Amino acid sequence: MDFDMIEPEDLAAFQSDVKRIKKENTEMFHEFAGYLVNHDFEGDLIKSHVANIEIYLNQFLVYFDPADATEAQYGISMIDEFFDEWLPNRNDEITTSAADFLESIGLFYKWLVEETSMIEEDEFEELIEFVNYRKDSWL
């Protein structure tokens, strides 16, 4: 992240937003894990999906725009940047496959549609259409 261009007061506001969003995300991780339990996922797979979503939300999404911390519901519009730009540059740090991330992100946003009011069904359908269009280049 390049924070050199941000005014100190803006950086402080950004850092405050990041802290708030990460706290909200932690609560969502627990609820998402419960959703996976209710859909008969095994413990190790649940941990894997939650870990992948933690990377997507807390390492990529929240920091995507250093001037404006990004919340989970807006991650649908950022999926191409994640798979096309961010993830390929982290091959040494992150060993999870793009396919595993894609599955986790799909499940997470499906949960947001089914169990929360954070995104609408049509937004999720647009995500699925976009993924189907782009996934060959990501994988």
PyMOL commands that set and color helices and strands:
alter all, ss='L'
color gray80, all
select helices_A, chain A and resi 8-38+43-63+72-90+98-115+121-138
alter helices_A, ss='H'
color red, helices_A
deselect
rebuild
show_as cartoon
